[in-house]
């Protein structure tokens, strides 16, 4: 157990909030709290997603709606610009919603292992199934950023720690269930859509992490597949 605890202690868990993303905004305001007047390259798509009038032209109301979305999900700079990062998050949300209640329709997560936790890196979704029966999910997750990818393959939960704290990043990792070295399922205090991602762990909302804690146990299988966009 001592060796296992040392492995858990170096968990590559939740990342701090993402550093500001540099966008070519020209004369965009220096104050990140201000709204830009510039029309972004994804203006129409973002307007449609937010239920705004789709005219492809930035307005004050458009900017405030985009900025509110950015602030909610930790997208920086939060100046209401309809750029690739903001649209990337919205596009991912749309694709996740389209999955519905059949996340394993392509059969990529094994159905011959009994209870197993599946992680689709491409869609940033996870669920628990038992054979072909969906037990819980699918739920949105936040996996490893570029350079800290969540490793793919078949694994097993080897250690669980309800109130784990990462000694590497000095951050809490509640409901940790480790399945590959320092990589684990655990809850996160930021949006699960907050870019660019974790340091390798599979971040979840507190509600979903609690449910995973109640449904899984040491020795249960975990299967990670696909590739996160941008990694």
Beta strands, then each sheet from edge to edge (+ up, - down):
strand 1: 115-120
strand 2: 125-130
strand 3: 133-140
strand 4: 153-156
strand 5: 159-165
strand 6: 172-180
strand 7: 183-187
strand 8: 202-204
strand 9: 221-225
sheet 1: 3+ 2- 1+ 9+ 4-
sheet 2: 5+ 6- 7+ 8+
end
